[in-house]
Amino acid sequence: MFKRLMLLSLLMIVSCHPAPTKPEFAMPRYDNMGKIPVNAASFRVVQQYQSPGKLPYVEDQFPVQIATTVNQWFQDRIQPAGSEGVLIFTITDAHVQEDILPKTQGIKAMFTKEQIARYSAKLVVTAELQTGIAGREANAEVTVTANKTLSEEQSRDVLFHNIMKEMLEKFNPNMQAQLTQRFKP
């Protein structure tokens, strides 16, 4: 009877403890960085890259996807300042590949904190100014990469958020330099 009472008490305590919540990540905004004027009447973003949606590709599992964040960057930063032409930004690659790492076996595994997966991310964005008369006037391409490992005690969503953040921290100055150099009004 005493064992049953203790078991019931333990179950009640465990069931009253709230389940851990999944972290929420807001869409990053870049409008505080100022607008980048470009010599085009308008711009648009083309999402050419399509995630396979299966392993080893995991970009579709990100709390905020890299391609969506890049699109927001363009919306926040680009200021058309020309009288003609369309500046077309094409996201040609935005993949993140997961590689499961080998685990330590035996007794040693119980006392070892390990890296369990490696993530390799790549973002490629092209910019092309198209005008009605001359066709393609100028172009540019920015490629950024990031590589991170996930440890046993780390949150996968937090790691994914950090990968996305690192990618955009690299993308921002590179794309800004390309736009300023090649598409300045």
TORKETI-726033 format. One record per residue (C-alpha): residue in one letter; z, y, x. Coordinates in steps of 0.1 Angstrom, whole numbers, plus 5000, padded with zeros to 4 digits. Layout:
N
REC; A; Z; Y; X
...
***
This chain:
185
REC; M; 5000; 5000; 5000
REC; F; 5009; 5024; 5028
REC; K; 4976; 5017; 5046
REC; R; 4957; 5025; 5014
REC; L; 4976; 5057; 5009
REC; M; 4969; 5068; 5045
REC; L; 4932; 5059; 5041
REC; L; 4930; 5078; 5008
REC; S; 4947; 5108; 5024
REC; L; 4923; 5107; 5053
REC; L; 4893; 5106; 5030
REC; M; 4906; 5135; 5010
REC; I; 4910; 5156; 5042
REC; V; 4875; 5147; 5055
REC; S; 4859; 5154; 5021
REC; C; 4875; 5188; 5018
REC; H; 4862; 5199; 5052
REC; P; 4829; 5219; 5047
REC; A; 4798; 5204; 5062
REC; P; 4784; 5223; 5092
REC; T; 4758; 5249; 5081
REC; K; 4724; 5251; 5097
REC; P; 4720; 5285; 5115
REC; E; 4698; 5310; 5098
REC; F; 4672; 5329; 5119
REC; A; 4657; 5362; 5107
REC; M; 4621; 5371; 5115
REC; P; 4622; 5392; 5146
REC; R; 4609; 5428; 5142
REC; Y; 4591; 5449; 5168
REC; D; 4587; 5482; 5150
REC; N; 4614; 5498; 5172
REC; M; 4592; 5494; 5203
REC; G; 4567; 5519; 5190
REC; K; 4530; 5517; 5180
REC; I; 4502; 5508; 5204
REC; P; 4471; 5529; 5195
REC; V; 4438; 5510; 5197
REC; N; 4403; 5522; 5195
REC; A; 4394; 5504; 5162
REC; A; 4394; 5515; 5126
REC; S; 4413; 5484; 5116
REC; F; 4426; 5451; 5129
REC; R; 4432; 5416; 5116
REC; V; 4450; 5385; 5128
REC; V; 4433; 5351; 5126
REC; Q; 4455; 5319; 5128
REC; Q; 4430; 5295; 5144
REC; Y; 4456; 5271; 5158
REC; Q; 4467; 5245; 5133
REC; S; 4497; 5223; 5142
REC; P; 4489; 5186; 5141
REC; G; 4523; 5183; 5122
REC; K; 4533; 5151; 5141
REC; L; 4549; 5141; 5173
REC; P; 4548; 5151; 5201
REC; Y; 4540; 5185; 5186
REC; V; 4571; 5202; 5170
REC; E; 4561; 5238; 5165
REC; D; 4561; 5233; 5127
REC; Q; 4598; 5224; 5129
REC; F; 4608; 5258; 5144
REC; P; 4631; 5279; 5121
REC; V; 4607; 5308; 5127
REC; Q; 4574; 5297; 5140
REC; I; 4558; 5313; 5171
REC; A; 4525; 5321; 5154
REC; T; 4543; 5338; 5125
REC; T; 4563; 5359; 5149
REC; V; 4531; 5369; 5168
REC; N; 4515; 5380; 5135
REC; Q; 4546; 5401; 5128
REC; W; 4544; 5416; 5163
REC; F; 4508; 5428; 5155
REC; Q; 4519; 5442; 5122
REC; D; 4547; 5461; 5138
REC; R; 4530; 5473; 5170
REC; I; 4493; 5479; 5164
REC; Q; 4481; 5513; 5152
REC; P; 4443; 5516; 5146
REC; A; 4432; 5550; 5160
REC; G; 4395; 5547; 5162
REC; S; 4367; 5556; 5137
REC; E; 4349; 5523; 5137
REC; G; 4352; 5486; 5145
REC; V; 4376; 5458; 5138
REC; L; 4400; 5445; 5165
REC; I; 4404; 5408; 5158
REC; F; 4434; 5390; 5173
REC; T; 4430; 5352; 5173
REC; I; 4459; 5328; 5179
REC; T; 4440; 5300; 5195
REC; D; 4471; 5280; 5207
REC; A; 4507; 5281; 5197
REC; H; 4519; 5245; 5204
REC; V; 4552; 5231; 5214
REC; Q; 4553; 5196; 5228
REC; E; 4584; 5175; 5228
REC; D; 4590; 5149; 5256
REC; I; 4619; 5126; 5251
REC; L; 4638; 5120; 5284
REC; P; 4651; 5087; 5296
REC; K; 4688; 5081; 5289
REC; T; 4714; 5067; 5312
REC; Q; 4724; 5031; 5303
REC; G; 4756; 5012; 5305
REC; I; 4792; 5024; 5309
REC; K; 4780; 5055; 5328
REC; A; 4763; 5068; 5297
REC; M; 4796; 5072; 5279
REC; F; 4808; 5097; 5306
REC; T; 4775; 5116; 5311
REC; K; 4762; 5146; 5292
REC; E; 4725; 5144; 5295
REC; Q; 4693; 5164; 5288
REC; I; 4677; 5144; 5260
REC; A; 4643; 5162; 5255
REC; R; 4620; 5186; 5273
REC; Y; 4599; 5212; 5253
REC; S; 4568; 5228; 5267
REC; A; 4554; 5257; 5247
REC; K; 4521; 5275; 5251
REC; L; 4507; 5306; 5233
REC; V; 4472; 5319; 5237
REC; V; 4459; 5350; 5219
REC; T; 4426; 5366; 5222
REC; A; 4416; 5402; 5212
REC; E; 4381; 5411; 5205
REC; L; 4367; 5445; 5193
REC; Q; 4337; 5441; 5170
REC; T; 4316; 5470; 5159
REC; G; 4287; 5469; 5134
REC; I; 4260; 5482; 5158
REC; A; 4268; 5468; 5192
REC; G; 4286; 5436; 5182
REC; R; 4313; 5427; 5206
REC; E; 4325; 5457; 5226
REC; A; 4356; 5444; 5246
REC; N; 4378; 5415; 5248
REC; A; 4411; 5403; 5263
REC; E; 4432; 5371; 5264
REC; V; 4470; 5366; 5269
REC; T; 4485; 5333; 5277
REC; V; 4523; 5327; 5280
REC; T; 4543; 5295; 5285
REC; A; 4579; 5284; 5283
REC; N; 4597; 5252; 5292
REC; K; 4632; 5243; 5282
REC; T; 4653; 5211; 5280
REC; L; 4677; 5201; 5252
REC; S; 4712; 5187; 5261
REC; E; 4731; 5163; 5240
REC; E; 4755; 5190; 5227
REC; Q; 4730; 5217; 5221
REC; S; 4715; 5227; 5187
REC; R; 4678; 5220; 5185
REC; D; 4673; 5250; 5161
REC; V; 4690; 5274; 5186
REC; L; 4669; 5260; 5214
REC; F; 4637; 5265; 5193
REC; H; 4648; 5300; 5185
REC; N; 4653; 5307; 5222
REC; I; 4619; 5293; 5231
REC; M; 4602; 5316; 5205
REC; K; 4622; 5346; 5218
REC; E; 4612; 5339; 5254
REC; M; 4576; 5335; 5245
REC; L; 4575; 5369; 5227
REC; E; 4594; 5386; 5255
REC; K; 4566; 5374; 5278
REC; F; 4538; 5381; 5253
REC; N; 4549; 5417; 5245
REC; P; 4543; 5434; 5279
REC; N; 4512; 5413; 5287
REC; M; 4495; 5421; 5254
REC; Q; 4506; 5457; 5255
REC; A; 4490; 5461; 5290
REC; Q; 4458; 5445; 5279
REC; L; 4455; 5467; 5248
REC; T; 4463; 5498; 5267
REC; Q; 4438; 5490; 5294
REC; R; 4409; 5477; 5273
REC; F; 4412; 5491; 5238
REC; K; 4427; 5526; 5244
REC; P; 4413; 5552; 5220
***
